[in-house]
């Protein structure tokens, strides 16, 4: 039975005038300085020994040691002397002290003096310092403490939050790290002994974690990473309290591992544990793939335009929605390739840092939609943009710091960490939290940046100016630092990958402001942007314009994919389409492959065009060649077709037999019609755009069926013309269109309903030709072929007519085409008759 100190005695011991200047313990004198704590079992004083060394002296009631020896406790405490997580026991022994109520006997315990505050006091006095990093550091320290006690087969038996010290580094120390230490080792007991206390050491640690969790939660403002961390750790705390030991989280190593994983996920939500795919067609959009490991496993590096996009030069990547712009940019990010614990990442020429305008900027800056508001909040917009990119850099460096090759390959040591951390702190830190042991300087930098992001958002939401914002040169200064101290960033050019930099995500005034940052010429970094067609503003707030051909190359995915046919590189499109499906089948553990399930496109007539003309009843849209050709850069269309085929054919993980042509054909037509119908609700020109596509698609089909045959080498092939070519006598075509026509034309191209090809040379003079290619996924809805061997070649007046009255404009074209077709058929009949005559003469 534990005997507690009486309240009267405790009160007298805690009053300096009542206590003598010196006390003697184990024949040594100690000068009494000040009382520091009192509890149920005794009072603690700060004292000094004969050599002026600070010590902690605990005075416990002697009656508590009638049935046990204090020497037993000292011998147990000696087992912990080698561990810096615990205060070091010095000595113990009886002592007598004269108090106003009379002389009393105490058992005195001496430990090293541990400077700092108790955990209980620290949480109350410095709540602004209690962050997710503090939580993570304490979990690691507490897990180590519990593991040490297990190793020496002891239990502390009084591990409340007043016996945990939060300790600053000693004055003058080169270290800036704070630490946690356990004090008051007077209650140590063997682990085998049944404690009479209500809580064991493990439960005390859970109480500490709950107190820290609540302190973070009660702060008025939390940044996104802290909210994610708190949500993710609720179930872990419940699991630590679980009575069923078969499912409880109690092993110290597992506790540290689980909370560390939660902290990593909160900082890097795209680095979550991989769950793979349940179905090959999960996550048809890259925006739905939270896990970088899944994204890397699904990515087909045979993407035809990957080499151009991944180069070390600035570029603007455009193309239809679903063409894979986001997927490529995320795959190019360095963070995505740090899933391996060591070794160089993929053979990339760049070190990419990815941000999404839709996820990171749109909701925060989208309200700045006028030139007036843009001018007013220009510094805040630049500052917020800098913060988002700085956070991505810092989070990536945290991942590098956790790798085995952080120094051997990356050159990231503690010196480099300190330089990077100090760079961020000089800009962002209004309050410097203690740096705890086990928390990297980079992790603290991430928290500082997160806090500044939250502060900036709150200032912007109140429409107030921001004090001391960063400038347009901030990112350049950051990348100059990285390239100077980290050799790998000199070898791989730093690239900021800004995804979906489009007007529907960021208004034009915001884009013009950010262009001052994006276009800054620095040898240490470049920018790559992705955007819908005509979505990126190419001027800044000073009306300076970028040279899209020289300073930033445009890569149009739809245009590039279509050109593969015309450049004799169909095999690239085929390989990419096969890899796209095979990667997903492997990720979902499906036995079949693209080749075995879908087969080749073997038409007896020799081509899809002839097959459609000669046998409309057959299932002609089939095989990998045909499916690969459906794509106009819109990778999502390929995935929709694959998904529809597998659904109709009831393909599962064990299927290896070829899928019948009927299911392939039906799926292709179904997806084509669905994509066509999806045009109708598009704002603002949906119905009109649908009419345009419907009329033009019908025209392409009619020309295929009734048009003249063209020569292709020694063969005759049906006419396939899904392209419009318009001569431009001077300037751009849209300069000569009416307001409504121009809006419709831009929407048709912006939404990649028509893919705008590079201007060609006009047929009759040196002017250029506008060329629009109908996105190929629409063609099966009309029963049209997918290839192109001719085009509708007209002038600007016809284009105006086509945009205003597409039905009549297409009907007029067909009348001309039918006339040419009749002439062609007569010529073909004459040639055949001549050939037959010659054959008869030869036979005779």
VOGU-3710 file (C-alpha; in Angstrom, 3 decimals, decimal comma):
1> xxxxxxxxxx> 0,000/0,000/0,000  1,392/3,397/-0,988  1,455/5,965/1,799  0,937/9,511/0,615  2,502/12,643/2,060  0,133/14,674/4,211  -1,124/17,971/2,777  0,262/19,852/5,789  3,747/18,367/5,377  3,704/18,981/1,623
11> xxxxxxxxxx> 2,692/22,601/2,204  5,489/23,146/4,716  8,090/21,481/2,457  7,046/23,722/-0,437  7,688/26,937/1,545  11,346/28,075/1,328  11,570/29,670/4,841  10,490/26,375/6,416  13,353/24,355/4,900  16,993/24,444/6,035
21> xxxxxxxxxx> 19,716/25,718/3,694  21,359/22,284/3,462  20,200/18,686/3,717  22,376/15,620/4,033  21,794/12,489/1,964  24,138/9,488/2,010  26,759/11,577/3,888  26,728/14,311/1,239  25,431/17,841/1,677  23,128/19,494/-0,841
31> xxxxxxxxxx> 22,180/23,174/-0,933  18,431/23,688/-1,212  17,490/26,220/-3,918  13,782/26,176/-4,707  10,778/23,850/-4,662  9,599/22,847/-8,120  6,810/20,273/-7,760  4,659/18,443/-5,274  2,574/15,339/-5,650  0,818/12,622/-3,711
41> xxxxxxxxxx> 4,028/10,938/-2,579  6,401/13,824/-2,030  7,908/17,158/-2,928  10,685/17,895/-5,436  13,367/20,569/-4,934  16,137/21,891/-7,111  19,437/21,494/-5,236  23,192/21,666/-5,917  25,901/19,282/-4,739  29,314/20,257/-3,343
51> xxxxxxxxxx> 30,551/20,810/-6,930  27,631/23,165/-7,735  25,982/20,669/-10,074  22,237/20,957/-10,290  20,247/17,992/-9,046  16,597/17,106/-8,501  15,843/16,044/-4,926  12,613/14,218/-4,221  11,543/13,958/-0,566  9,176/11,014/-0,005
61> xxxxxxxxxx> 7,544/9,992/3,281  9,662/7,445/5,132  6,605/5,372/6,151  6,163/4,358/2,520  9,439/2,402/2,738  8,811/0,384/5,893  7,990/-2,779/3,936  10,416/-2,156/1,066  13,839/-0,709/0,574  14,711/2,461/-1,307
71> xxxxxxxxxx> 17,908/0,703/-2,359  15,803/-1,699/-4,412  14,371/1,256/-6,362  17,838/2,730/-6,914  19,112/-0,606/-8,219  16,213/-0,778/-10,659  16,806/2,783/-11,803  20,442/1,924/-12,466  19,281/-0,256/-15,377  18,153/2,920/-17,158
81> xxxxxxxxxx> 21,382/4,853/-16,672  22,564/4,145/-20,226  19,422/5,583/-21,841  19,279/9,349/-22,474  15,470/9,176/-22,509  15,525/8,873/-18,709  16,892/11,044/-15,941  20,007/9,536/-14,393  19,657/8,357/-10,764  22,430/9,745/-8,524
91> xxxxxxxxxx> 21,822/8,470/-5,015  19,209/7,863/-2,338  19,005/7,660/1,409  17,177/8,776/4,537  17,329/12,386/5,736  15,773/14,448/8,503  14,331/17,910/8,095  13,053/20,253/10,812  9,735/21,749/9,838  7,411/24,055/11,813
101> xxxxxxxxxx> 5,316/21,006/12,721  8,395/19,158/13,966  11,328/17,157/12,671  10,370/14,530/10,120  12,165/11,686/8,418  12,096/11,403/4,601  13,596/9,130/1,993  15,492/11,342/-0,460  16,063/10,413/-4,098  18,569/12,352/-6,198
111> xxxxxxxxxx> 18,492/12,524/-9,995  20,178/14,652/-12,601  18,427/17,991/-12,986  16,418/18,058/-16,215  15,770/21,623/-17,428  12,588/22,445/-19,305  8,870/22,154/-18,686  6,706/19,194/-17,896  4,567/17,963/-20,771  1,493/19,112/-18,864
121> xxxxxxxxxx> 2,858/22,675/-18,499  4,178/22,806/-22,048  0,764/21,954/-23,521  -0,877/24,665/-21,403  1,749/27,378/-21,846  2,720/26,925/-25,501  -0,312/25,596/-27,416  0,860/27,353/-30,599  3,921/25,067/-30,621  1,842/21,887/-30,514
131> xxxxxxxxxx> 1,726/20,726/-34,131  1,503/17,459/-36,019  5,320/17,338/-35,964  5,272/17,716/-32,172  2,773/14,853/-32,002  4,963/12,702/-34,242  8,094/13,478/-32,232  6,359/12,591/-28,994  5,041/9,312/-30,395  8,570/8,327/-31,400
141> xxxxxxxxxx> 9,941/9,298/-27,984  7,133/7,561/-26,082  7,470/4,410/-28,179  11,197/4,384/-27,431  10,497/4,837/-23,711  7,997/1,971/-23,648  10,373/-0,253/-25,620  13,273/0,482/-23,233  11,125/-0,346/-20,226  10,190/-3,631/-21,917
151> xxxxxxxxxx> 13,860/-4,382/-22,583  14,926/-3,864/-18,935  11,724/-5,570/-17,736  10,492/-2,613/-15,726  7,396/-0,464/-15,487  7,577/3,185/-14,497  4,193/2,901/-12,755  3,708/6,669/-12,507  4,149/7,894/-16,081  1,756/10,850/-15,966
161> xxxxxxxxxx> 2,359/14,034/-17,962  4,138/15,772/-15,062  6,849/13,114/-15,161  7,655/13,825/-18,832  9,956/16,772/-19,435  10,137/18,764/-22,675  13,783/19,808/-22,701  15,498/22,589/-24,670  19,096/22,116/-25,828  21,738/23,296/-23,318
171> xxxxxxxxxx> 22,778/26,961/-23,657  25,575/27,347/-26,172  24,936/23,940/-27,735  25,322/23,668/-31,498  22,230/21,480/-31,495  18,865/23,209/-31,719  16,791/20,098/-31,045  14,478/19,758/-28,065  13,923/16,338/-26,488  11,663/14,408/-24,115
181> xxxxxxxxxx> 12,904/12,801/-20,889  11,263/10,732/-18,152  11,834/11,892/-14,575  10,925/10,579/-11,111  12,179/7,004/-11,228  11,120/6,327/-7,618  8,128/4,158/-8,598  9,907/1,686/-10,862  8,675/-1,889/-10,503  9,324/-5,197/-12,270
191> xxxxxxxxxx> 7,031/-5,751/-15,241  5,914/-9,012/-13,701  4,481/-7,260/-10,647  0,786/-6,438/-10,819  0,365/-2,678/-10,457  -2,215/-1,279/-8,101  -2,506/1,875/-10,167  -5,534/2,489/-12,372  -3,355/3,106/-15,425  -0,304/1,335/-16,728
201> xxxxxxxxxx> 2,530/3,003/-18,676  0,836/2,340/-22,023  -2,416/3,955/-20,909  -0,542/6,983/-19,580  1,075/7,400/-23,015  -2,365/7,242/-24,648  -3,520/10,005/-22,295  -0,537/12,104/-23,340  -1,324/11,590/-27,033  -4,976/12,453/-26,542
211> xxxxxxxxxx> -3,969/15,645/-24,706  -1,637/16,601/-27,571  -4,330/15,720/-30,159  -6,866/17,899/-28,346  -4,423/20,791/-28,064  -3,894/20,745/-31,834  -7,616/20,353/-32,481  -8,532/23,286/-30,241  -6,359/25,717/-32,142  -8,598/28,090/-34,067
221> xxxxxxxxxx> -6,787/27,649/-37,368  -5,420/24,410/-38,767  -3,827/23,930/-42,153  -4,893/21,083/-44,429  -2,083/18,694/-43,475  -2,933/18,990/-39,765  -6,626/18,342/-40,442  -5,700/15,245/-42,455  -3,421/14,069/-39,651  -6,047/14,486/-36,932
231> xxxxxxxxxx> -8,660/12,648/-38,987  -6,239/9,840/-39,763  -5,113/9,297/-36,153  -8,495/9,054/-34,446  -8,788/5,349/-35,170  -5,175/4,744/-34,095  -5,862/6,243/-30,670  -8,983/4,099/-30,369  -6,938/1,077/-31,376  -4,394/1,839/-28,631
241> xxxxxxxxxx> -7,271/1,750/-26,101  -8,702/-1,514/-27,441  -9,204/-4,168/-24,717  -8,926/-7,065/-27,144  -5,165/-7,580/-27,304  -5,460/-9,487/-30,576  -6,396/-6,249/-32,365  -5,027/-3,614/-29,974  -2,165/-1,367/-31,018  0,298/-1,862/-28,155
251> xxxxxxxxxx> 3,689/-2,887/-29,532  5,940/0,219/-29,331  7,482/-0,342/-32,758  4,040/-0,681/-34,362  2,778/2,413/-32,567  5,684/4,462/-33,940  5,269/2,997/-37,426  1,499/3,574/-37,633  1,626/7,190/-36,485  4,649/7,912/-38,686
261> xxxxxxxxxx> 2,704/6,592/-41,677  -0,234/8,825/-40,773  2,088/11,825/-40,540  3,625/11,016/-43,937  0,194/10,601/-45,527  -0,978/13,920/-44,108  2,011/15,752/-45,566  1,942/13,893/-48,855  -1,596/12,625/-49,533  -0,443/11,201/-52,887
271> xxxxxxxxxx> 2,048/8,945/-51,105  -0,574/6,856/-49,326  -0,225/3,123/-49,063  -1,025/1,494/-52,346  -4,252/-0,440/-52,576  -3,808/-1,396/-56,228  -6,780/-1,755/-58,563  -9,828/-3,894/-57,939  -10,833/-3,422/-61,564  -8,626/-2,462/-64,538
281> xxxxxxxxxx> -10,823/0,577/-65,132  -10,752/2,100/-61,684  -9,436/5,669/-61,785  -10,154/6,529/-65,425  -9,023/10,079/-64,585  -5,627/10,904/-63,083  -7,389/13,335/-60,742  -8,929/10,332/-58,968  -5,598/8,580/-58,361  -4,445/9,759/-54,934
291> xxxxxxxxxx> -1,586/7,265/-54,738  1,532/8,104/-56,729  2,616/4,460/-56,650  -0,590/3,439/-58,425  -0,180/6,260/-60,934  3,400/5,214/-61,765  2,342/1,596/-62,192  -0,448/2,575/-64,611  1,555/5,037/-66,662  2,503/3,882/-70,169
301> xxxxxxxxxx> 5,877/5,450/-70,909  5,365/4,708/-74,623  3,107/7,791/-74,738  4,004/9,296/-78,131  4,536/12,853/-76,893  6,319/11,949/-73,645  9,814/12,601/-74,970  8,932/16,134/-76,014  7,108/16,957/-72,792  9,844/15,510/-70,551
311> xxxxxxxxxx> 12,668/17,524/-72,082  14,543/20,300/-70,244  12,839/23,128/-72,165  9,763/25,182/-71,227  6,579/23,981/-72,902  2,837/24,447/-72,983  1,004/21,114/-73,261  -2,495/21,399/-74,735  -5,061/18,888/-75,879  -8,544/17,534/-75,255
321> xxxxxxxxxx> -9,688/16,782/-71,729  -8,706/13,251/-70,927  -5,610/13,296/-73,122  -3,388/12,525/-70,151  -1,834/15,939/-69,510  -2,283/15,569/-65,747  -1,037/11,988/-65,801  2,167/12,933/-67,616  2,833/15,911/-65,368  2,315/13,889/-62,200
331> xxxxxxxxxx> 4,475/11,084/-63,579  7,220/13,603/-64,338  7,225/14,877/-60,748  10,158/13,784/-58,639  7,831/12,892/-55,766  6,164/10,169/-57,849  9,488/8,407/-58,355  10,643/8,458/-54,735  8,565/5,406/-53,853  11,724/3,290/-54,017
341> xxxxxxxxxx> 13,737/3,497/-50,749  17,060/3,949/-52,549  18,681/4,268/-55,940  18,166/6,825/-58,681  14,582/7,537/-59,794  13,401/6,858/-63,325  15,682/7,951/-66,124  14,339/11,496/-66,192  16,223/14,519/-67,402  14,390/16,815/-65,001
351> xxxxxxxxxx> 13,539/17,157/-61,310  9,829/17,965/-61,440  7,631/19,594/-58,798  3,921/19,251/-59,592  0,964/21,428/-58,592  -2,623/21,344/-59,835  -4,380/24,638/-60,487  -7,752/22,992/-59,911  -6,752/21,532/-56,534  -4,283/24,119/-55,221
361> xxxxxxxxxx> -5,212/27,500/-56,696  -8,724/27,649/-58,148  -10,694/27,830/-54,902  -8,273/30,330/-53,360  -7,705/32,696/-56,296  -10,694/32,128/-58,591  -12,593/35,111/-57,172  -9,985/37,531/-58,563  -11,760/37,843/-61,873  -11,417/41,518/-62,781
371> xxxxxxxxxx> -8,418/43,578/-63,779  -9,143/45,889/-60,842  -9,034/43,101/-58,246  -5,991/41,626/-59,973  -4,104/44,917/-59,665  -5,129/45,258/-56,014  -4,094/41,759/-54,941  -1,116/41,187/-57,223  1,419/40,774/-54,338  -0,867/38,334/-52,523
381> xxxxxxxxxx> -1,432/36,229/-55,659  2,315/35,961/-56,295  2,931/35,126/-52,629  0,295/32,382/-52,554  1,636/30,847/-55,775  5,162/30,898/-54,329  3,910/29,176/-51,177  2,181/26,355/-53,028  5,301/25,581/-55,061  7,561/25,968/-52,010
391> xxxxxxxxxx> 5,419/23,444/-50,130  5,766/20,936/-52,971  9,549/21,389/-52,969  9,755/20,998/-49,193  7,493/17,930/-49,146  9,609/16,300/-51,845  12,789/17,036/-49,897  11,209/15,462/-46,791  10,732/12,260/-48,808  14,365/12,397/-49,945
401> xxxxxxxxxx> 15,468/12,942/-46,337  13,740/9,690/-45,368  15,671/7,594/-47,906  18,723/5,426/-47,312  20,642/7,261/-50,032  19,803/10,773/-48,874  23,490/11,646/-48,542  25,228/9,115/-50,768  23,115/9,882/-53,840  21,253/13,113/-53,170
411> xxxxxxxxxx> 23,851/14,882/-51,046  21,214/15,905/-48,488  22,867/15,986/-45,077  22,052/17,905/-41,905  24,005/20,937/-43,133  21,942/21,124/-46,312  18,737/20,564/-44,335  19,585/23,493/-42,080  20,309/25,809/-45,025  17,010/24,957/-46,704
421> xxxxxxxxxx> 15,057/25,266/-43,453  16,656/28,614/-42,658  15,799/29,881/-46,138  12,116/29,179/-45,545  12,137/30,460/-41,966  13,605/33,808/-42,933  10,622/34,361/-45,213  7,710/32,721/-43,444  8,265/32,145/-39,740  6,412/34,584/-37,509
431> xxxxxxxxxx> 6,617/32,138/-34,617  9,384/29,557/-34,324  8,282/26,292/-32,738  10,896/24,175/-30,951  12,668/21,686/-33,164  12,194/18,315/-31,509  14,452/15,313/-31,661  13,327/13,005/-34,454  11,649/15,828/-36,398  13,682/16,795/-39,437
441> xxxxxxxxxx> 14,385/20,431/-40,130  12,636/19,948/-43,466  9,485/18,633/-41,788  9,435/21,766/-39,656  9,870/23,841/-42,820  6,796/22,132/-44,306  4,755/23,049/-41,240  5,940/26,647/-41,374  4,933/26,849/-45,050  1,553/25,220/-44,335
451> xxxxxxxxxx> 0,912/27,764/-41,594  1,836/30,618/-43,920  -0,493/29,229/-46,610  -3,318/29,214/-44,080  -2,470/32,732/-42,894  -2,384/34,034/-46,465  -5,719/32,393/-47,257  -7,322/33,985/-44,206  -5,954/37,402/-45,160  -7,216/37,013/-48,729
461> xxxxxxxxxx> -10,620/35,819/-47,566  -10,958/39,070/-45,603  -9,825/41,053/-48,664  -6,916/42,598/-46,782  -3,360/43,359/-47,939  -0,608/40,987/-46,809  2,463/42,123/-44,921  5,884/41,226/-46,355  4,811/38,998/-49,270  7,442/37,184/-51,290
471> xxxxxxxxxx> 8,367/38,591/-54,681  8,477/37,220/-58,198  12,161/36,370/-57,571  11,444/34,053/-54,626  11,318/30,780/-56,572  14,479/31,704/-58,425  16,269/32,299/-55,128  15,014/28,940/-53,855  16,166/27,016/-56,920  19,511/28,857/-56,885
481> xxxxxxxxxx> 19,985/27,540/-53,347  19,003/23,970/-54,279  21,301/23,825/-57,292  24,157/25,248/-55,211  23,994/22,815/-52,283  22,477/19,668/-53,879  24,446/18,316/-56,859  21,573/16,217/-58,242  19,596/19,379/-58,911  22,429/20,637/-61,046
491> xxxxxxxxxx> 22,319/17,430/-63,098  18,533/17,365/-63,451  16,988/20,690/-64,296  14,397/21,856/-61,790  11,002/22,077/-63,483  7,790/23,401/-61,983  4,903/21,454/-63,532  1,777/23,623/-63,358  -1,210/21,532/-64,411  -4,497/22,850/-65,869
501> xxxxxxxxxx> -3,339/26,447/-66,224  -6,588/27,292/-68,005  -9,037/30,175/-67,845  -11,821/27,985/-66,455  -9,487/27,238/-63,492  -7,677/30,569/-63,112  -9,217/33,803/-64,412  -7,238/35,825/-66,945  -6,156/38,511/-64,406  -4,614/35,825/-62,169
511> xxxxxxxxxx> -2,825/34,205/-65,097  -1,347/37,553/-66,156  -0,014/38,097/-62,631  1,495/34,622/-62,406  3,124/34,955/-65,817  5,572/37,386/-64,222  6,793/34,468/-62,107  6,472/31,790/-64,789  8,339/33,692/-67,467  11,217/34,862/-65,293
521> xxxxxxxxxx> 14,386/33,620/-66,943  16,520/31,709/-64,424  19,165/29,115/-65,291  18,182/27,172/-62,158  14,594/26,320/-63,161  11,915/26,426/-65,847  8,137/26,049/-65,984  6,016/23,611/-67,934  2,303/24,333/-68,184  -0,647/22,245/-69,271
531> xxxxxxxxxx> -3,838/23,838/-70,503  -6,865/23,266/-72,632  -6,534/24,728/-76,131  -6,553/28,540/-75,954  -6,877/28,281/-72,160  -3,548/29,893/-71,237  -3,154/33,666/-71,367  0,158/34,532/-73,003  0,573/38,103/-71,734  1,494/39,458/-68,314
541> xxxxxxxxxx> 0,270/42,478/-66,342  2,566/44,718/-68,384  1,120/43,356/-71,662  4,434/41,672/-72,423  3,838/38,622/-74,595  5,705/35,324/-74,660  6,939/33,868/-77,938  5,127/30,531/-77,992  7,429/29,151/-80,636  10,756/30,271/-79,194
551> xxxxxxxxxx> 10,392/30,835/-75,449  7,797/28,138/-74,749  7,027/25,350/-77,198  3,400/24,239/-77,554  2,790/20,497/-77,653  -0,777/19,686/-78,762  -1,454/16,062/-77,771  -4,414/15,638/-80,118  -2,529/17,095/-83,049  0,545/14,996/-82,283
561> xxxxxxxxxx> -1,433/11,743/-82,105  -3,241/12,354/-85,401  0,019/13,209/-87,131  1,373/9,743/-86,301  -0,781/8,375/-89,146  0,477/10,933/-91,612  4,109/10,435/-90,608  3,933/6,672/-91,057  4,247/6,074/-87,309  1,024/4,209/-86,605
571> xxxxxxxxxx> 3,051/1,631/-84,703  3,715/4,201/-81,944  -0,003/4,728/-81,435  -0,545/0,968/-81,458  2,192/0,287/-78,896  0,859/3,005/-76,602  -2,733/1,725/-76,815  -1,554/-1,812/-75,964  0,617/-0,679/-73,039  -2,154/1,519/-71,687
581> xxxxxxxxxx> -4,406/-1,527/-71,271  -1,726/-4,030/-70,277  -0,506/-1,881/-67,371  -4,027/-1,760/-65,982  -4,583/-5,473/-66,443  -1,377/-6,230/-64,533  -2,261/-3,786/-61,749  -5,621/-5,532/-61,279  -4,042/-9,014/-61,532  -5,922/-9,970/-64,697
591> xxxxxxxxxx> -4,634/-12,973/-66,606  -5,445/-11,662/-70,101  -3,486/-9,166/-72,185  -4,506/-6,577/-74,754  -3,147/-8,728/-77,563  -4,788/-11,974/-76,458  -8,163/-10,445/-75,617  -8,627/-7,948/-78,455  -6,457/-9,395/-81,229  -5,530/-7,764/-84,523
601> xxxxxxxxxx> -7,791/-5,808/-86,885  -7,980/-8,177/-89,856  -10,498/-7,021/-92,446  -10,871/-9,304/-95,516  -11,405/-6,186/-97,631  -7,956/-4,886/-96,605  -9,008/-1,772/-94,645  -11,706/-0,503/-92,308  -12,913/1,967/-94,956  -13,523/-0,735/-97,590
611> xxxxxxxxxx> -15,037/-3,052/-94,989  -17,576/-0,415/-93,947  -18,527/0,310/-97,577  -18,789/-3,291/-98,717  -20,295/-4,995/-95,636  -22,279/-2,839/-93,244  -23,621/-5,892/-91,440  -20,210/-7,041/-90,253  -18,715/-6,060/-86,885  -16,007/-3,908/-88,387
621> xxxxxxxxxx> -14,831/-1,811/-85,417  -12,599/-4,439/-83,838  -9,008/-5,266/-83,011  -6,122/-3,248/-81,603  -5,291/-1,323/-84,801  -8,849/-0,011/-85,013  -9,119/0,817/-81,298  -5,736/2,570/-81,266  -6,864/4,720/-84,191  -9,992/5,841/-82,327
631> xxxxxxxxxx> -7,793/8,087/-80,195  -7,108/11,709/-81,110  -4,953/12,235/-78,065  -7,987/11,691/-75,810  -6,636/8,749/-73,836  -9,791/8,668/-71,726  -11,750/7,657/-74,844  -9,546/4,592/-75,243  -10,119/3,657/-71,606  -13,885/4,089/-72,005
641> xxxxxxxxxx> -13,843/1,805/-75,046  -11,794/-0,836/-73,224  -14,133/-0,631/-70,235  -17,260/-0,990/-72,398  -15,784/-3,996/-74,244  -14,937/-5,766/-70,976  -18,398/-5,032/-69,584  -20,292/-6,313/-72,637  -18,099/-9,407/-72,928  -18,200/-10,033/-69,146
651> xxxxxxxxxx> -14,401/-10,237/-68,954  -13,049/-11,089/-65,504  -9,616/-11,686/-64,004  -9,443/-15,243/-65,383  -10,506/-14,496/-68,978  -7,833/-15,213/-71,587  -9,880/-16,146/-74,680  -10,290/-13,554/-77,487  -13,289/-11,255/-77,100  -15,749/-11,749/-80,004
661> xxxxxxxxxx> -15,820/-8,998/-82,643  -19,480/-8,315/-81,898  -18,752/-7,034/-78,394  -15,845/-4,915/-79,584  -17,906/-3,326/-82,352  -20,896/-2,657/-80,095  -18,697/-1,102/-77,420  -16,945/1,223/-79,869  -20,243/2,473/-81,305  -21,778/2,811/-77,828
671> xxxxxxxxxx> -18,915/4,965/-76,522  -18,849/7,045/-79,698  -22,552/7,841/-79,421  -22,222/8,616/-75,706  -19,347/11,047/-76,298  -21,334/12,668/-79,097  -24,383/13,151/-76,860  -22,183/14,609/-74,111  -21,667/17,660/-76,323  -25,266/18,821/-75,943
681> xxxxxxxxxx> -25,153/20,133/-72,334  -21,805/21,926/-72,796  -22,010/25,631/-71,980  -22,352/27,971/-73,816  -22,576/26,393/-77,284  -23,510/22,755/-76,594  -26,591/22,365/-78,843  -24,961/24,243/-81,714  -21,737/22,248/-81,428  -23,742/19,026/-81,441
691> xxxxxxxxxx> -25,487/20,168/-84,613  -22,157/20,976/-86,252  -20,681/17,556/-85,403  -23,846/15,712/-86,382  -23,962/17,389/-89,795  -20,254/17,003/-90,484  -20,162/13,374/-89,293  -23,100/12,545/-91,561  -21,258/14,203/-94,453  -18,124/12,107/-93,795
701> xxxxxxxxxx> -20,255/8,931/-93,798  -22,078/9,868/-97,014  -18,816/10,634/-98,801  -17,430/7,286/-97,646  -20,450/5,388/-98,996  -21,115/7,343/-102,168  -17,916/9,190/-102,952  -15,343/8,310/-105,558  -12,509/5,893/-104,890  -8,977/7,261/-104,600
711> xxxxxxxxxx> -5,727/5,671/-105,672  -3,486/4,371/-102,915  -0,492/2,920/-104,727  -1,875/0,222/-106,974  -5,134/0,015/-104,990  -8,378/1,964/-105,031  -9,683/3,017/-101,625  -12,879/4,790/-100,518  -12,681/8,522/-99,850  -12,248/9,307/-96,155
721> xxxxxxxxxx> -12,263/12,992/-95,306  -12,781/13,903/-91,615  -10,831/17,141/-92,061  -11,720/20,694/-93,101  -9,091/22,906/-94,756  -9,739/26,655/-95,074  -7,395/28,997/-96,944  -6,454/32,089/-94,948  -5,563/34,986/-97,238  -4,307/37,158/-94,368
731> xxxxxxxxxx> -4,314/36,882/-90,583  -6,142/34,297/-88,552  -9,508/32,976/-89,659  -11,147/34,027/-86,397  -10,238/37,648/-87,192  -12,828/37,510/-90,004  -15,632/35,694/-88,197  -18,623/37,301/-86,555  -18,854/37,375/-82,764  -21,136/34,340/-82,501
741> xxxxxxxxxx> -19,170/32,453/-85,145  -15,885/33,179/-83,407  -17,249/31,980/-80,055  -18,508/28,745/-81,656  -15,249/28,191/-83,520  -13,149/28,656/-80,361  -15,398/26,334/-78,343  -15,179/23,630/-81,016  -11,380/23,788/-80,839  -11,107/24,443/-77,086
751> xxxxxxxxxx> -13,122/21,325/-76,327  -11,180/19,412/-79,004  -14,344/18,522/-80,914  -12,252/19,531/-83,858  -8,502/19,153/-83,347  -6,698/22,146/-84,798  -3,750/20,938/-86,842  -0,713/23,112/-87,565  -1,338/25,587/-90,387  -0,512/24,193/-93,816
761> xxxxxxxxxx> 0,514/25,984/-97,006  -2,451/27,076/-99,103  -2,776/25,395/-102,468  -2,769/28,446/-104,715  -0,553/31,034/-103,024  1,786/31,576/-100,098  -0,984/32,079/-97,524  -1,660/29,503/-94,824  -4,491/27,025/-94,452  -6,549/26,438/-91,329
771> xxxxxxxxxx> -7,011/22,705/-90,770  -9,598/21,168/-88,461  -9,703/17,411/-87,907  -12,852/15,906/-86,388  -11,977/14,041/-83,215  -11,951/10,442/-84,312  -13,954/8,996/-81,443  -17,071/10,656/-82,960  -16,749/8,833/-86,295  -18,105/5,355/-85,322
781> xxxxxxxxxx> -21,373/7,010/-84,246  -21,893/7,778/-87,956  -20,467/4,516/-89,263  -17,512/6,413/-90,750  -13,939/5,270/-91,222  -11,146/6,496/-88,956  -8,409/7,265/-91,469  -7,985/10,393/-93,578  -7,024/10,436/-97,270  -8,773/13,626/-98,371
791> xxxxxxxxxx> -10,249/16,820/-96,902  -13,069/19,304/-97,381  -11,132/22,150/-99,002  -13,082/25,427/-99,021  -12,707/29,149/-98,348  -13,545/31,430/-95,430  -17,045/32,203/-96,672  -17,922/28,523/-96,572  -16,601/28,247/-92,982  -18,897/31,117/-91,954
801> xxxxxxxxxx> -21,743/29,340/-93,692  -20,831/26,039/-92,030  -20,782/27,579/-88,531  -24,112/29,340/-89,136  -26,027/26,674/-91,100  -24,074/23,403/-90,900  -26,812/21,223/-92,423  -27,104/23,239/-95,647  -23,336/23,821/-95,884  -22,661/20,067/-95,628
811> xxxxxxxxxx> -25,464/19,286/-98,099  -23,896/21,642/-100,639  -20,543/19,926/-100,165  -22,100/16,523/-100,756  -23,741/17,671/-103,974  -20,326/18,716/-105,271  -18,826/15,468/-104,035  -21,550/13,338/-105,621  -20,907/15,005/-108,980  -17,214/14,260/-108,646
821> xxxxxxxxxx> -18,093/10,761/-107,504  -20,228/10,132/-110,599  -17,392/11,356/-112,798  -14,995/9,136/-110,904  -17,251/6,102/-111,206  -17,662/6,631/-114,954  -13,892/6,853/-115,297  -13,477/3,749/-113,166  -16,047/1,836/-115,299  -14,255/2,909/-118,476
831> xxxxxxxxxx> -10,919/1,696/-117,077  -12,388/-1,614/-115,998  -13,958/-2,149/-119,424  -10,608/-1,417/-121,045  -8,825/-3,828/-118,687  -11,398/-6,566/-119,415  -10,959/-6,018/-123,168  -7,198/-6,368/-122,856  -7,599/-9,547/-120,818  -9,808/-11,083/-123,521
841> xxxx> -7,224/-10,221/-126,190  -4,492/-11,845/-124,105  -6,559/-15,018/-123,684  -7,311/-15,171/-127,392
//
